[in-house]
Amino acid sequence: MENLRNFLKKLQNSDEAIKKRWLIGITAIVMIFVISGWLTYLNYSIEKINDVEYKIDNSTSFWQVFKTGIIIVFQSAKEKTKNLISEIMDKIKSKNTIIMEKP
């Protein structure tokens, strides 16, 4: 622990170029650890995905699924538009009232 403190004090008092070299070196080492951990996790995730067997139902085609999705999207958009127009009309039809009270 004392050696680490001495090293850090020595590093603090050293030239800016040496500080930058240490910064770049430590950053590179940390990046290697992070990237290797990420790659390990990614490899593990891909293995899990490959272990799962997917059953493909040939009775539904891409276009049937696409058509169903489009219908759902348009119905949702239609409903939201209708609600928005209704709210706007309510705001337009409402009357502002001013109530003045005696102090």
C-alpha positions as CSV (number, residue, x, y, z in Angstrom):
1,M,0.0,0.0,0.0
2,E,2.8,2.3,0.8
3,N,4.5,1.5,-2.5
4,L,1.4,2.5,-4.3
5,R,1.2,5.8,-2.5
6,N,4.8,6.5,-3.3
7,F,4.3,5.6,-6.9
8,L,1.3,7.9,-7.2
9,K,3.1,10.8,-5.5
10,K,6.0,10.3,-7.9
11,L,3.6,10.2,-10.8
12,Q,1.9,13.4,-9.6
13,N,5.3,15.2,-9.5
14,S,6.4,13.9,-12.9
15,D,6.4,15.5,-16.3
16,E,3.1,15.9,-18.3
17,A,4.4,13.6,-21.0
18,I,4.9,10.8,-18.5
19,K,1.4,11.3,-17.1
20,K,-0.1,11.1,-20.6
21,R,1.8,7.8,-21.3
22,W,0.5,6.3,-18.1
23,L,-3.0,7.5,-18.9
24,I,-2.9,6.0,-22.4
25,G,-1.4,2.7,-21.1
26,I,-3.9,2.3,-18.2
27,T,-6.8,3.2,-20.5
28,A,-5.7,0.7,-23.1
29,I,-5.5,-2.1,-20.4
30,V,-8.9,-1.2,-19.1
31,M,-10.4,-1.2,-22.6
32,I,-8.9,-4.6,-23.3
33,F,-10.6,-6.0,-20.1
34,V,-13.9,-4.4,-20.9
35,I,-13.9,-5.5,-24.6
36,S,-12.9,-9.1,-23.6
37,G,-15.6,-9.2,-21.0
38,W,-18.1,-8.0,-23.5
39,L,-17.0,-10.5,-26.2
40,T,-17.2,-13.3,-23.6
41,Y,-20.7,-12.3,-22.7
42,L,-21.7,-11.9,-26.4
43,N,-20.3,-15.4,-27.2
44,Y,-22.2,-16.8,-24.2
45,S,-25.5,-15.1,-25.4
46,I,-25.1,-16.4,-29.0
47,E,-24.5,-19.9,-27.7
48,K,-27.8,-19.7,-25.7
49,I,-29.6,-18.5,-28.8
50,N,-28.2,-21.3,-30.9
51,D,-29.3,-23.9,-28.4
52,V,-33.0,-22.9,-28.7
53,E,-34.8,-24.6,-31.6
54,Y,-37.2,-22.5,-33.5
55,K,-40.2,-24.1,-35.1
56,I,-41.2,-22.4,-38.3
57,D,-44.9,-22.4,-39.1
58,N,-45.1,-22.6,-42.9
59,S,-48.8,-22.0,-42.9
60,T,-48.4,-18.3,-42.5
61,S,-46.5,-16.3,-45.1
62,F,-44.5,-13.1,-44.7
63,W,-47.2,-11.1,-46.5
64,Q,-49.9,-12.4,-44.2
65,V,-47.9,-11.3,-41.2
66,F,-47.0,-8.0,-42.8
67,K,-50.7,-7.3,-43.7
68,T,-51.8,-8.1,-40.2
69,G,-49.2,-5.8,-38.8
70,I,-50.1,-3.0,-41.1
71,I,-53.8,-3.4,-40.2
72,I,-53.0,-3.2,-36.5
73,V,-50.8,-0.1,-36.9
74,F,-53.4,1.7,-38.9
75,Q,-56.2,0.9,-36.5
76,S,-54.0,2.1,-33.6
77,A,-53.1,5.3,-35.5
78,K,-56.8,5.8,-36.5
79,E,-57.9,5.5,-32.8
80,K,-55.2,7.8,-31.5
81,T,-56.0,10.4,-34.2
82,K,-59.7,10.2,-33.3
83,N,-58.9,10.8,-29.7
84,L,-56.6,13.7,-30.5
85,I,-59.2,15.3,-32.7
86,S,-61.8,14.8,-30.0
87,E,-59.6,16.5,-27.4
88,I,-58.9,19.4,-29.8
89,M,-62.6,19.9,-30.5
90,D,-63.3,19.8,-26.8
91,K,-60.7,22.6,-26.2
92,I,-62.2,24.6,-29.1
93,K,-65.8,24.3,-27.9
94,S,-65.0,25.1,-24.2
95,K,-65.6,28.6,-23.1
96,N,-63.2,30.5,-20.8
97,T,-64.8,32.1,-17.9
98,I,-63.3,34.8,-15.7
99,I,-64.4,35.1,-12.2
100,M,-63.6,38.3,-10.4
101,E,-63.8,38.5,-6.6
102,K,-63.7,41.5,-4.4
103,P,-60.5,41.7,-2.4
